[in-house]
Amino acid sequence: MTQKKVVQTKNPRTGQYVKIDRSRGKIISVKKSPGPYNSVPIIKRRKK
């Protein structure tokens, strides 16, 4: 499984989607309009 460099996930507190740079481990941007980003893979949280 190859990991993408930029992924997105939904912030549970705000309900907005955020783009994350996996190589740096930082949030790149927060989407102001509703819905996910186009052509950016969505990651899900793992169950413990």
Phi, psi and omega in degrees: 000122179268136179269137175281152180285323180240127180227171177228155175209163181266130177283119184292335181283317183263338182079007180260156178273141178236143176264134183238132174270111184291329183292325179261341180074030183234155176282129180272309182205162177241132182277125182278322181279157182290155178093165182279166174293150175278143176056030172237125184296141178264132176254152179249153176287143179277147174279141181276000000 
